[in-house]
Amino acid sequence: MSDSFEFVDTPEGEVVRIGARGSEVLSNPLINRGTAFTAEERRALGLSGLMPSGVMDMSDQLKRVYAQYCTQPDPLSKYLYLNTMHDRNEVLYFRLLSEHIEEMLPIVYTPTIGQAIQEYSHWYHRPRGVYLSIDDPDGIESALTSMGHGPDDVDLIVATDSEGILGIGDQGVGGVAITVGKLAVYTAAAGIHPHRVLPVVLDVGTDNLDLLNDEGYLGVRHARVRGQRYDDFIDRYVETATRLFPHAMLHWEDFGASNAMRILHKYREEHCTFNDDIQGTAAVVLAALVSAVKASGTRLTDHRIVVHGAGSAGIGIANLTLRLMTQMGIDEHEARTHFWGLGSRGLLREGLRMRDFQEPYARPAGELAGWKLDVPGRYGLADVVRNVRPTILIGCSAQSGAFDERIVRMMAGDCERPIIMPLSNPTSKAEALPSDILEWTDGRALIATGSPFEPVPYHGVTYHIAQANNALIFPGVGLGVIASRARLVSQGMIAAAAQALSSVDMSRERGASVLPDIDQLRPISARVAIAVAQAAADEGLAQVELGNPVQTIFDTMWRPVYPRIEVV
């Protein structure tokens, strides 16, 4: 990897061979372990006198850095503290994150990372990631190889063009922080080796006028490029990345609605590629649906499902749920009749202009002839709920308060256990608050949200609110793909991930969450990975023999412990 150090796997475990000396060792987060260097290692590496003489083991270091973390006054300060720690001592950073994953996930990932991305150009102090500019397509290859990785050294690349960051939209070059955060979760949750990944930002400009008029903005300073030039840039990136790193999974993150589904469909049959916003979201929501349906005592095929915000994520949820319905014995045409999607122009219906991936869910005009409407000619959410009487309501709209009291009470009036999922992030974009949903449904609703919410006490019962957090899915998908060396990421592999998550043992008492707790993320990711790898093998997509899948997954997972040092 480097002339000054090299990581090597041996039968006794990972070894780092260090040729660097003195301050070069301490300034490199990949090999620095600070006060954990022993006296002998300090002498051999030329560190004598460069730090206090006391030696601390990792457990003592963890106590100290966690205490420092807890003194930070607000979430953004905590994020920046962890970011600085990541830049100083990578193994210790991942150990801390792994041991406090439930507490720290909202800091390194959504929702706090949204604020960090918005302010990226102002707190930036050290580059982390690969920056590819649409104004320099010829520089893609040299940029991707600048970290010294060879063809077999990269398992995973997370890339964003920053147009659809969380619920806050176009964030230009600052979107690189979401790729770094995503990879941190891959490592903490599933043991993806942090030295075998690349975070990439595809800087194609920005339409965010606040950024363009900010003198401190660090990205290319022009409007977002679209059309053929954009497509050629994406093509150039995919071709170069897959040629340089033929075993890497390409993860697409936070692309805008006009590109996300299109890019996934373009490359998914030829390259090992995965879009978490579409496929990961669909899988975790499907897992929550399966669990909620069990709790409601009904069959999935008996439900009427309304998706408010039927963009790439919403349609991805519908597609994966439809697939499960067909596996349960009904044909695709009948399964499709269970879905009503709403986009920016209201209900998807014949004659309405819509994107091609939405068209299969357009309702026939004849079906709507007798509908009662609030405004003639408009088919809004209230109209759909009134006429359809849904049993499942899914929100991907980023419209705060869209599931208001009128709509929720209308839905609950005809449904004993309504399943309601306000999934939009961040919290300020949520379609409804869990406390309100429980109040309006007399505690009968089964709820999953996109952002984390505290438990809600209601009439003597404490309701634990499931967070449909993609972190329950995407780390395991990546681990399963890496362990099996899958050529592609198929819908069958995504469905297997969802079913593995839904099969995790959970309480069925009233008020129990419909998804497992985040604090069990590492074993959950391993379970998901086993299912994904097995599905890849069953579909002929695995390029290595799995043998014992449990052992294969366990052996693939990196653990944040200091490797043995060999001084060279």
C-alpha positions in Angstrom: 0.0 0.0 0.0 2.9 2.4 0.8 6.7 2.5 0.8 6.6 3.4 4.5 4.2 0.7 5.8 2.3 -2.4 4.6 -0.5 -4.5 6.1 -0.2 -8.3 5.7 -2.5 -11.1 6.7 -0.8 -14.0 8.4 -2.1 -17.2 10.1 -1.5 -15.4 13.4 -3.5 -12.4 12.4 -2.9 -9.0 10.8 0.6 -7.6 10.8 1.7 -4.1 9.9 5.3 -3.8 8.6 6.4 -0.2 9.3 9.4 1.4 7.5 8.5 4.9 8.6 10.1 6.6 11.5 9.5 9.4 14.0 6.8 12.0 13.3 5.8 10.3 10.0 4.4 7.4 12.1 2.4 9.6 14.4 1.0 11.7 11.5 -0.4 8.7 9.7 -3.8 7.5 11.1 -3.5 4.1 9.5 -0.5 3.1 11.6 -0.5 5.6 14.5 -1.7 4.2 17.9 -0.5 7.1 20.1 0.1 6.2 23.7 -0.5 2.5 23.0 3.0 2.1 21.4 5.1 0.1 23.8 8.5 1.4 25.0 10.3 -1.1 22.7 8.2 0.0 19.7 8.9 3.6 20.4 12.6 3.0 20.4 12.5 1.0 17.2 10.3 3.5 15.4 12.1 6.6 16.5 9.3 7.8 18.7 11.3 8.4 21.9 10.7 11.8 23.2 7.8 12.5 20.8 5.0 11.7 23.3 4.6 11.3 27.1 6.4 8.3 28.5 3.2 6.6 29.9 1.9 3.6 27.9 -1.8 2.9 27.7 -3.5 -0.1 26.3 -6.6 0.3 24.1 -9.1 -0.2 26.9 -7.6 2.8 28.7 -7.5 4.8 25.5 -11.1 4.1 24.9 -12.1 5.3 28.4 -10.2 8.6 27.8 -11.5 9.3 24.3 -15.1 8.4 25.2 -15.0 10.8 28.2 -13.7 13.5 25.8 -16.5 12.7 23.4 -19.1 13.1 26.1 -17.9 16.6 27.0 -18.7 17.9 23.5 -21.6 20.4 23.7 -23.7 19.4 20.7 -24.0 16.8 17.9 -22.0 18.8 15.4 -19.1 19.2 17.9 -19.3 15.4 18.6 -19.1 14.8 14.8 -16.1 17.0 14.5 -14.4 15.4 17.5 -14.9 11.9 16.0 -13.7 13.2 12.6 -10.5 14.5 14.1 -10.0 11.2 15.9 -10.5 9.4 12.6 -7.7 11.5 11.2 -5.4 10.7 14.1 -5.9 7.0 15.0 -8.1 5.0 12.7 -8.1 1.7 14.7 -9.1 3.5 17.9 -11.8 5.5 16.1 -13.4 2.3 14.7 -13.2 0.5 18.1 -14.9 3.5 19.8 -17.6 3.6 17.1 -18.2 -0.2 17.2 -18.6 -0.2 21.0 -21.0 2.7 21.0 -22.7 2.2 17.7 -26.2 3.0 18.8 -25.2 6.2 20.5 -22.8 7.4 17.7 -24.6 6.3 14.6 -26.8 9.4 14.5 -23.6 11.4 14.8 -21.4 9.9 12.1 -24.5 9.2 9.9 -28.0 10.7 9.7 -29.2 13.1 11.0 -26.0 15.0 12.2 -24.0 14.4 9.1 -26.6 16.5 7.2 -25.5 19.6 9.2 -21.9 18.7 8.8 -22.3 18.5 5.0 -24.0 21.9 4.8 -21.0 23.4 6.6 -18.3 21.3 5.0 -16.3 24.1 3.3 -16.1 25.9 6.7 -14.9 23.1 8.9 -12.8 21.3 6.3 -9.2 20.8 7.5 -7.9 17.5 6.0 -8.9 15.8 2.7 -10.5 12.4 3.1 -11.7 10.8 0.0 -11.2 11.1 -3.8 -12.4 14.2 -5.5 -13.3 13.8 -9.2 -14.2 16.9 -11.2 -16.3 16.9 -14.3 -14.0 19.7 -15.5 -11.1 17.2 -15.5 -12.4 13.8 -16.7 -8.9 12.9 -17.9 -7.8 13.1 -14.3 -10.2 10.3 -13.0 -7.6 7.5 -13.4 -4.8 9.3 -11.6 -7.1 10.4 -8.8 -8.4 6.9 -8.2 -4.9 5.5 -8.0 -3.4 8.4 -6.0 -3.8 6.4 -2.7 -1.6 3.6 -4.0 -4.2 0.9 -4.2 -3.6 -2.0 -6.6 -6.2 -4.1 -8.5 -6.8 -6.4 -5.6 -6.7 -3.8 -2.8 -10.2 -2.3 -3.1 -13.5 -4.1 -2.1 -15.9 -1.2 -2.0 -16.2 2.3 -3.5 -19.0 4.7 -2.3 -19.6 7.6 -4.7 -22.1 10.5 -4.6 -22.8 13.4 -6.9 -24.3 15.2 -3.9 -27.6 16.2 -5.6 -30.0 14.4 -3.2 -28.2 14.5 0.1 -30.5 13.2 2.8 -33.5 15.6 3.0 -31.4 18.7 2.3 -30.8 18.4 -1.4 -27.9 19.6 -3.5 -24.7 20.1 -1.4 -22.0 20.1 -4.0 -18.5 18.9 -3.0 -19.6 18.7 0.7 -21.3 15.4 -0.2 -18.0 13.7 0.2 -18.7 13.6 3.9 -21.7 11.3 3.3 -19.4 8.8 1.5 -16.9 8.9 4.4 -19.7 8.4 6.9 -21.3 5.6 5.0 -18.0 3.8 4.8 -17.5 4.3 8.6 -20.8 2.4 9.1 -19.7 -0.3 6.7 -16.6 -0.8 8.9 -18.1 -0.5 12.3 -21.2 -2.6 11.5 -19.9 -5.2 9.2 -16.1 -5.2 9.5 -15.4 -4.0 6.0 -11.7 -3.3 6.1 -11.2 0.4 6.3 -8.0 0.2 4.2 -9.9 -1.5 1.3 -12.5 1.1 0.6 -12.6 4.4 -1.3 -15.0 7.4 -0.7 -15.5 9.4 -3.9 -17.3 12.6 -4.7 -18.3 13.2 -8.3 -18.1 17.0 -8.4 -20.4 18.0 -11.3 -21.1 21.5 -10.0 -24.0 22.6 -7.9 -27.3 24.5 -8.3 -27.2 25.6 -4.7 -26.9 29.3 -5.0 -25.8 29.7 -1.3 -22.8 27.6 -2.1 -22.0 29.2 -5.4 -22.0 32.6 -3.7 -20.0 31.5 -0.7 -16.4 32.6 -1.2 -15.2 29.7 1.0 -16.9 27.0 -1.2 -14.4 24.4 -2.2 -16.1 22.7 -5.1 -16.2 23.5 -8.8 -17.9 26.8 -9.1 -20.6 26.5 -11.7 -24.1 25.2 -12.1 -24.7 21.4 -12.0 -23.9 19.8 -15.4 -26.6 17.6 -16.8 -27.3 15.7 -20.0 -24.8 14.0 -22.2 -21.7 15.5 -20.6 -22.9 14.2 -17.2 -23.6 10.8 -18.6 -20.2 10.6 -20.3 -18.6 11.6 -16.9 -20.4 8.8 -15.1 -19.5 6.3 -17.8 -15.9 7.4 -17.6 -15.9 6.9 -13.8 -17.6 3.4 -14.0 -15.3 2.2 -16.7 -12.1 3.5 -14.9 -13.2 2.3 -11.4 -14.1 -1.2 -12.6 -10.9 -1.6 -14.7 -8.6 -0.4 -11.9 -10.5 -2.3 -9.1 -12.3 -5.3 -10.8 -13.5 -6.8 -7.5 -15.0 -3.6 -6.0 -18.7 -3.1 -5.4 -19.8 0.4 -6.7 -22.1 1.9 -4.2 -24.2 4.9 -5.4 -25.2 7.4 -2.7 -27.6 10.3 -2.6 -28.1 10.9 -6.3 -31.0 13.0 -7.4 -34.3 11.4 -8.4 -33.7 12.1 -12.1 -30.5 10.1 -12.1 -30.6 7.5 -9.3 -32.9 4.9 -10.8 -31.6 5.5 -14.3 -27.9 5.0 -13.3 -28.8 1.9 -11.3 -30.7 0.3 -14.2 -28.0 1.2 -16.7 -25.1 -0.5 -14.9 -26.7 -3.2 -12.7 -26.7 -6.0 -15.3 -23.0 -5.5 -16.2 -21.3 -4.2 -13.0 -21.4 -5.1 -9.3 -23.4 -2.0 -8.3 -25.7 -1.1 -5.5 -27.8 2.0 -4.7 -28.6 2.2 -1.0 -31.2 4.9 -1.3 -33.2 2.6 -3.6 -32.3 -1.0 -2.8 -31.2 -0.5 0.8 -34.2 1.6 1.7 -36.5 -0.9 0.0 -35.0 -3.8 1.9 -35.1 -2.3 5.4 -38.7 -1.0 4.8 -39.8 -4.4 3.5 -38.3 -6.0 6.6 -40.3 -3.6 8.8 -43.4 -4.3 6.7 -43.0 -8.1 7.1 -42.6 -7.7 10.9 -45.5 -5.3 11.2 -47.7 -7.5 9.1 -47.0 -10.4 11.4 -47.8 -8.2 14.4 -51.1 -7.2 12.8 -52.2 -10.8 12.3 -52.9 -10.3 8.6 -51.2 -11.4 5.3 -49.2 -9.0 3.2 -51.3 -9.8 0.2 -54.4 -8.6 2.0 -53.0 -5.0 2.4 -53.6 -1.8 0.5 -50.4 0.2 0.3 -50.1 3.9 -0.3 -46.6 5.3 -1.0 -46.5 9.1 -0.6 -43.4 10.2 -2.4 -43.2 7.6 -5.2 -39.8 8.7 -6.4 -36.8 6.4 -6.8 -36.8 5.3 -3.1 -40.6 4.9 -2.9 -40.8 2.9 -6.1 -37.9 0.8 -5.0 -39.9 -0.1 -1.9 -42.9 -0.9 -4.0 -40.9 -3.0 -6.4 -39.3 -5.2 -3.7 -42.6 -5.6 -1.8 -44.3 -6.6 -5.1 -41.6 -9.2 -5.6 -42.3 -10.7 -2.2 -46.0 -10.7 -2.9 -45.4 -12.7 -6.1 -43.3 -15.2 -4.2 -46.3 -15.6 -1.9 -48.4 -16.9 -4.8 -50.2 -14.0 -6.6 -49.3 -12.9 -10.1 -47.5 -9.6 -10.8 -50.5 -7.9 -12.3 -52.7 -8.7 -9.2 -49.9 -7.7 -6.8 -49.5 -4.3 -8.6 -53.2 -3.5 -7.8 -52.3 -3.3 -4.1 -50.2 -0.2 -4.6 -51.1 3.5 -4.9 -48.2 5.9 -5.5 -48.2 9.7 -5.2 -45.6 11.9 -6.8 -45.2 15.7 -7.1 -48.4 15.8 -9.3 -50.5 13.7 -7.0 -51.7 10.1 -7.6 -49.8 8.3 -10.4 -52.5 7.7 -13.0 -53.1 7.3 -16.7 -52.5 10.5 -18.6 -50.3 12.1 -16.0 -46.7 13.0 -17.0 -44.3 10.8 -14.9 -40.9 9.1 -15.0 -40.6 5.8 -16.7 -40.0 3.9 -13.5 -43.3 5.2 -12.1 -45.4 4.2 -15.1 -46.1 0.6 -14.0 -47.9 1.9 -10.9 -50.2 4.4 -12.8 -53.8 3.7 -11.8 -56.3 3.3 -14.7 -58.5 6.3 -15.4 -61.7 4.3 -15.2 -61.0 3.3 -11.6 -61.0 7.0 -10.5 -64.4 7.9 -12.1 -66.4 7.7 -8.9 -63.9 9.2 -6.5 -64.8 12.0 -4.1 -62.2 14.7 -4.3 -61.4 17.8 -2.2 -60.6 19.7 -5.4 -62.0 18.4 -8.8 -59.3 17.1 -11.0 -56.7 16.8 -8.2 -55.8 13.5 -6.6 -54.0 14.4 -3.4 -53.0 12.3 -0.4 -56.3 12.9 1.5 -58.3 11.9 -1.6 -56.3 8.7 -2.0 -56.7 7.8 1.7 -60.5 8.6 1.6 -61.1 6.5 -1.4 -58.6 3.6 -1.0 -58.8 3.2 2.8 -55.2 2.0 2.9 -53.9 -0.3 5.6 -50.2 0.7 5.0 -49.1 4.3 4.6 -45.4 4.9 3.6 -43.9 8.4 3.4 -40.9 9.2 1.3 -42.0 12.7 0.4 -39.8 15.0 2.6 -43.0 16.9 3.3 -43.2 17.7 7.0 -46.6 17.0 8.5 -48.0 15.4 5.4 -49.6 12.6 7.5 -51.8 15.0 9.5 -54.5 14.2 12.0 -57.3 14.1 9.5 -55.5 11.6 7.2 -54.3 9.4 10.1 -57.7 9.3 11.7 -59.4 8.6 8.4 -57.0 5.7 7.8 -57.3 4.3 11.3 -61.1 4.4 11.1 -61.2 1.4 8.8 -58.1 -0.5 10.0 -57.5 -2.1 13.4 -53.7 -2.1 13.2 -52.7 0.6 10.7 -49.1 0.4 9.6 -47.7 4.0 9.2 -44.1 4.8 8.2 -43.0 8.4 8.0 -39.6 7.7 6.5 -38.3 11.1 5.4 -35.1 12.4 6.8 -34.0 14.4 8.7 -36.5 14.7 11.5 -37.7 18.1 10.4 -38.9 16.4 7.1 -40.8 13.6 8.8 -44.4 13.2 7.5 -45.6 12.8 11.1 -44.3 12.4 14.7 -44.8 9.0 16.3 -46.4 10.5 19.4 -49.1 12.1 17.2 -49.7 8.9 15.3 -50.2 7.0 18.5 -52.5 9.6 19.8 -54.6 9.7 16.6 -54.8 5.9 16.4 -55.5 5.3 20.1 -52.1 3.4 20.3 -53.1 0.9 17.6 -50.6 2.0 14.9 -47.5 0.0 14.0 -44.8 2.6 13.2 -41.4 2.8 11.6 -39.6 6.1 11.0 -36.6 7.3 9.0 -35.0 9.2 11.8 -34.5 8.0 15.4 -37.2 8.8 18.0 -37.3 8.3 21.7 -39.8 5.7 23.1 -43.3 7.1 23.5 -45.3 6.4 26.6 -49.1 6.2 25.9 -51.8 5.0 28.3 -49.5 2.9 30.3 -47.6 1.3 27.4 -44.1 2.4 26.3 -44.0 2.2 22.5 -40.5 1.6 21.0 -40.3 3.3 17.6 -38.5 1.3 14.9 -36.1 3.3 12.9 -36.0 2.0 9.3 -32.4 2.8 9.2 -30.5 1.5 6.1 -27.6 0.7 8.4 -29.5 -2.4 9.3 -29.1 -3.6 5.7 -26.4 -2.0 3.6 -23.3 -3.1 5.7 -24.5 -6.7 5.5 -25.1 -6.4 1.7 -21.6 -5.1 1.2 -20.1 -7.8 3.4 -22.0 -10.6 1.7 -20.9 -9.3 -1.8 -17.3 -9.1 -0.7 -17.2 -12.5 0.9 -18.8 -14.2 -2.1 -17.0 -11.9 -4.7 -20.4 -11.6 -6.3 -20.3 -10.4 -10.0 -23.6 -8.5 -9.6 -26.0 -7.4 -6.9 -29.4 -9.0 -7.8 -32.9 -8.3 -6.6 -32.8 -11.8 -5.2 -29.8 -10.8 -3.0 -31.6 -7.7 -1.8 -34.8 -9.7 -1.0 -32.7 -12.2 0.9 -31.2 -9.3 3.0 -34.7 -8.1 3.8 -35.9 -11.5 4.8 -32.9 -12.1 7.0 -33.5 -8.9 8.8 -37.2 -9.6 9.3 -36.3 -13.0 10.8 -34.3 -11.6 13.7 -36.0 -12.6 16.9 -37.9 -9.7 18.5 -40.6 -9.2 21.1 -44.2 -9.3 19.9 -45.6 -7.5 22.9 -47.7 -4.4 22.4 -45.3 -1.4 22.0 -42.4 -3.5 20.8 -40.4 -2.2 17.8 -41.0 -3.8 14.5 -37.2 -3.8 13.8 -34.3 -4.9 15.9 -32.2 -2.5 17.9 -29.2 -0.8 16.4 -27.0 -2.0 19.3 -27.1 -5.4 17.7 -25.8 -4.1 14.4 -22.7 -6.2 14.0 -24.4 -9.6 14.5 -27.4 -8.4 12.4 -25.0 -7.4 9.6 -23.4 -10.8 9.7 -26.8 -12.5 9.5 -27.7 -10.3 6.5 -24.3 -11.0 4.8 -24.8 -14.8 5.1 -28.2 -14.5 3.4 -26.8 -12.3 0.6 -23.7 -14.5 0.0 -25.9 -17.6 -0.1 -28.3 -15.9 -2.5 -25.3 -14.9 -4.7 -24.2 -18.6 -4.7 -27.7 -19.9 -5.5 -28.0 -17.5 -8.5 -24.5 -18.4 -9.8 -23.2 -14.9 -9.1 -20.6 -15.9 -6.5 -17.0 -16.1 -7.7 -15.6 -18.0 -4.7 -16.7 -21.2 -3.0 -18.5 -20.3 0.2 -17.8 -23.5 2.0 -19.2 -22.9 5.5 -21.0 -19.5 5.0 -20.9 -18.7 8.7 -17.1 -19.2 8.9 -16.6 -17.4 5.6 -18.4 -14.3 6.8 -16.7 -14.3 10.2 -13.3 -14.6 8.6 -14.1 -11.7 6.2 -15.0 -9.3 9.0 -12.1 -6.9 10.1 -11.9 -6.3 13.8 -10.6 -3.0 15.2 -7.6 -4.2 17.2 -4.0 -3.0 16.9 -2.2 -5.4 14.6 1.2 -6.8 15.5 4.1 -4.5 14.5 7.1 -5.6 12.5 9.7 -2.8 12.2 11.4 -2.9 8.8 
